[in-house]
């Protein structure tokens, strides 16, 4: 099977908007704070058009089957680096999961960062999303911080 990795363009927006809903659907079981109904996480058109971000896709037979983005972000002033490459929008169609397409996307995203002298890479993943954590660890990511939450609305 031959897969092609390329930069997304605005013509890809309809399928990428569907992928965004797939990301949200996959994450809802891990996050009770996500609103119900049709919501959006990203401004995908801006991620495609902005010089400080890029969206990559994987194609099979001219059909997009996976996606991911990187965005250069300013980091905290007290850290050793000024900027990070933040990864998100990691999505693979169900029938293509397990084929390491996420790895292809991340490879492109990391190369994009290296070309811009960005070497600190971050992403967020839900603590209970063990398959995603395992996949990211296989690529070389390490757990770094834990984001904790507490809902005190109904507490005494």
Buried (B, 14 or more C-beta within 10 A) or exposed (E): EEBEBEEBEEEBBEBBBEBBBBBBEBBBEEEEEBEEEEEEEBEBBEBBEBEBBBBBBBBBEEEBBBBBBBBBBEBEEEEEEEBBBBBBBBBBBEEBBEBBBBEBBBBBBBEBBEEBEBEBBBBEBBEEBEEBBEBBEEEEBEEEEEEEEEEEEEEE
